[in-house]
Amino acid sequence: MYKIIVALFAAVVLNAEIYDGVAVVIKDRIITLLDIKKEVEQDRVDVKKATDILIRQTLEKIEIENRKITVGSSEVYQDIKQMASRNHLSVSEFYDAVRESNGLTSSELKEKVKQKLLSQKLYGAIAMNSLKEPDEAEIEEYYKLNKKKFQHPVSFSVIIYESKDKQSLIQKTHNPMLYTPNIATNEQVLPYDRISPELASLLTKTPVGRFTPVVPNGRGGFMSFYVQSVKNANEMSLEDIKPQIINAIMEQKREGVLSDYFARLRDNTEINIIRLPEK
């Protein structure tokens, strides 16, 4: 009898702890206070924004299940292979690079890619019949209003620092005068159009006279780029970038359709907000 009472008491305590950790209930799905805190830290947003993001993600998962949308392992592998290729890495090197930079195992990366592909299929299913390609007037207007988006540097003059020892390289970027014999240097001019989009983005965000963050070099070591100078930006002509403009407009339209769809879905779904983390 004593054991039964203890077991029942333990169950009550456990259920109370679970309930105490619940922030939002959507149908039979739960968003916890910890989920929201993680989202706040990860995306650097406030509690309300983090909660909205997680509610949208949960509604997407429910919709994916309702529509019976699936993604196969071959689709996941193909997407990872393409990402590796864009970074001039083999798939195994790409796994290593992701593990070093983001701490994700190959299984965790595959799961993230799977979720991304599921969302893409869902978005396509929702927006497929609602989007019309922009006409010439719409393309020209978008170009005039967003010219800065289509400017980019011609090239970057950099010194590449490489080492097998990540910690030594980090110390070097913090103290450039530090002598470190296990760090190799290589001075190069990197044309914008001949490097990967990821590297171009990294260099564009790095001010002149600064180091980029330390990243894997794809050969079992690490590297950081010291940006010496940037050649002046080029403004692309409308004809040169018309496909990019069409893609940008279609993406904008698609997001508008999706936002409206999920706003209506949220209004028609039973969502109980129990409590939110303190700011």
C-alpha positions in Angstrom: 0.0 0.0 0.0 2.8 2.4 0.9 4.6 1.7 -2.4 1.3 2.5 -4.3 0.9 5.8 -2.4 4.5 6.8 -3.1 4.1 5.9 -6.8 0.9 8.0 -7.1 2.6 10.9 -5.3 5.6 10.7 -7.7 3.3 10.7 -10.7 1.4 13.8 -9.4 4.7 15.6 -8.8 6.0 14.7 -12.3 2.8 15.8 -14.0 3.0 19.1 -12.1 6.5 19.7 -13.2 5.6 19.0 -16.9 2.6 21.3 -16.6 4.8 24.0 -15.0 7.1 23.9 -18.0 4.3 24.3 -20.6 4.0 27.7 -22.3 1.6 27.0 -25.3 -0.7 24.2 -26.2 -1.7 23.8 -29.9 -4.2 21.0 -30.3 -2.2 18.1 -28.9 1.2 19.8 -29.3 3.2 21.5 -26.6 5.6 24.4 -26.7 7.6 24.6 -23.5 9.1 27.6 -21.7 12.5 26.1 -22.5 11.7 26.0 -26.2 10.9 29.7 -26.2 14.0 30.6 -24.2 16.2 28.7 -26.7 14.5 30.4 -29.6 15.1 33.8 -28.0 18.8 33.0 -27.6 19.3 31.4 -31.0 17.5 34.0 -33.1 18.1 37.0 -30.7 14.5 38.0 -30.7 12.1 38.9 -27.9 9.8 36.5 -26.2 6.7 37.4 -28.3 8.6 37.0 -31.6 10.1 33.7 -30.4 6.6 32.4 -29.4 5.2 33.5 -32.8 8.0 31.6 -34.6 7.4 28.4 -32.6 3.6 28.6 -33.1 4.1 29.0 -36.9 6.6 26.1 -36.9 4.1 23.9 -35.0 1.2 24.8 -37.4 3.5 23.9 -40.3 4.3 20.5 -38.8 0.5 19.8 -38.3 -0.2 20.9 -41.9 2.6 18.7 -43.3 1.1 15.7 -41.5 -2.4 16.5 -42.6 -1.3 16.8 -46.2 0.8 13.6 -45.9 3.9 15.4 -47.3 7.1 13.3 -47.1 10.8 13.6 -47.9 13.0 10.6 -48.7 16.6 10.0 -47.6 17.8 10.4 -51.2 16.3 13.9 -51.4 18.1 14.8 -48.1 21.4 13.5 -49.4 21.0 15.3 -52.7 20.5 18.6 -50.9 23.5 18.1 -48.7 25.6 17.1 -51.7 24.6 20.4 -53.4 25.5 22.4 -50.4 28.9 20.6 -50.1 29.5 21.3 -53.8 28.8 25.0 -53.5 31.4 25.1 -50.8 33.9 23.1 -52.9 33.8 20.2 -50.4 33.1 16.5 -50.5 30.0 15.4 -48.5 32.2 13.9 -45.7 34.3 17.2 -45.6 31.0 19.1 -45.4 29.8 17.0 -42.5 33.1 17.8 -40.7 32.8 21.5 -41.5 29.3 21.7 -40.1 30.3 19.8 -37.0 33.2 22.2 -36.4 31.3 25.4 -37.1 27.8 24.6 -35.7 28.3 21.5 -33.5 25.8 19.5 -35.5 26.3 15.8 -36.0 25.6 14.3 -39.5 22.3 12.9 -38.1 21.2 16.3 -36.8 22.2 18.0 -40.0 20.1 15.5 -42.0 17.1 16.1 -39.8 17.4 19.9 -40.3 17.7 19.5 -44.0 14.7 17.1 -44.0 12.6 19.7 -42.1 13.7 22.4 -44.6 12.6 20.3 -47.5 9.3 19.4 -45.9 8.6 23.1 -45.4 9.5 23.9 -49.0 7.1 21.2 -50.3 4.4 22.6 -48.0 5.0 26.1 -49.2 4.9 25.0 -52.8 1.6 23.2 -52.3 0.0 26.2 -50.6 1.3 28.9 -52.9 1.4 27.0 -56.2 -1.8 28.3 -57.7 -1.7 31.8 -56.1 1.4 33.2 -57.8 1.8 35.0 -61.1 5.2 35.9 -62.6 5.9 39.7 -62.5 5.5 41.7 -65.7 8.2 44.1 -67.1 6.8 47.2 -65.2 6.9 45.3 -61.9 10.4 44.1 -62.5 11.6 47.6 -63.4 10.0 49.2 -60.4 11.5 46.5 -58.0 14.9 47.2 -59.5 14.6 51.0 -59.0 13.6 50.6 -55.4 16.1 47.9 -54.5 19.3 48.8 -56.5 21.5 48.4 -53.4 20.5 44.8 -53.1 22.1 44.1 -56.5 25.4 45.8 -55.8 28.4 43.8 -54.7 32.2 44.2 -54.5 34.3 43.3 -57.5 37.0 41.5 -55.4 38.5 41.2 -51.9 42.2 41.6 -51.1 42.8 39.2 -48.2 45.5 37.4 -46.2 44.4 33.9 -45.5 45.6 32.5 -42.1 45.4 28.7 -41.8 46.3 26.2 -39.0 45.4 22.8 -37.7 45.1 24.3 -34.3 41.9 26.2 -34.0 42.7 27.8 -30.7 46.0 29.2 -32.0 44.2 30.7 -34.9 41.6 32.3 -32.7 44.4 33.8 -30.5 46.1 35.2 -33.7 42.9 36.9 -34.8 42.6 38.6 -31.4 46.2 39.6 -31.3 47.7 39.9 -34.9 51.2 40.8 -33.5 51.4 37.4 -31.8 54.1 35.1 -33.3 52.6 31.7 -34.0 54.8 29.3 -35.9 52.0 26.8 -36.7 50.0 29.3 -38.7 50.5 29.6 -42.5 49.6 32.8 -44.4 48.7 33.3 -48.0 47.9 36.7 -49.6 45.3 36.6 -52.4 42.8 38.6 -54.4 39.5 36.8 -54.4 37.1 37.8 -57.2 33.5 38.0 -55.9 32.1 36.0 -58.9 34.6 33.1 -58.4 34.1 32.3 -54.7 31.2 30.5 -53.0 28.1 32.5 -52.0 28.8 31.6 -48.4 32.4 33.0 -48.5 31.3 36.1 -50.5 28.7 36.8 -47.8 31.3 36.3 -45.0 33.8 38.6 -46.6 31.1 41.2 -47.4 30.1 41.4 -43.8 33.7 41.7 -42.5 35.0 45.4 -42.3 38.3 46.3 -43.9 41.1 45.8 -41.4 39.3 42.9 -39.6 39.5 39.2 -39.4 36.5 36.9 -40.4 35.5 34.4 -37.8 37.5 31.2 -37.8 36.0 28.6 -40.1 36.9 25.0 -41.2 39.1 24.9 -44.3 37.7 21.6 -45.6 41.1 19.9 -45.2 40.9 19.0 -41.5 42.2 22.5 -40.4 40.9 26.0 -39.9 41.2 29.4 -41.6 40.4 33.0 -41.1 40.5 35.8 -43.7 42.1 39.2 -42.9 40.4 41.7 -45.2 43.0 44.2 -46.5 40.8 46.1 -49.0 37.7 45.8 -51.1 37.5 46.9 -54.7 34.6 49.2 -55.3 31.1 47.8 -55.8 29.6 47.3 -59.3 26.0 48.2 -60.0 24.5 45.4 -62.2 22.3 46.4 -65.2 18.6 45.4 -65.2 19.2 42.8 -67.9 22.1 41.2 -66.1 20.1 40.5 -63.0 16.5 40.1 -64.3 16.3 36.4 -63.2 17.5 37.4 -59.7 14.8 40.1 -59.6 12.1 37.8 -60.7 13.1 35.3 -58.0 13.1 38.0 -55.4 9.7 39.2 -56.4 8.3 35.7 -56.5 9.8 35.0 -53.0 8.2 38.2 -51.7 4.8 37.2 -53.2 5.1 33.7 -51.9 5.9 34.9 -48.4 2.8 37.1 -48.5 0.6 34.2 -49.5 2.1 32.0 -46.8 1.7 34.7 -44.1 -1.9 35.2 -45.0 -2.5 31.4 -45.0 -0.9 30.7 -41.6 -2.6 33.8 -40.1 -6.0 32.4 -41.1 -4.9 28.9 -39.9 -3.8 30.3 -36.5 -7.2 32.2 -36.1 -9.0 28.9 -36.8 -6.9 26.7 -34.6 -7.3 26.2 -30.8 -4.2 27.7 -29.3 -3.9 28.1 -25.5 -1.2 30.3 -24.2 -0.6 29.1 -20.6 2.2 31.5 -19.7 5.4 32.9 -21.3 8.9 33.3 -19.9 9.8 36.5 -18.2 11.6 39.0 -20.4 
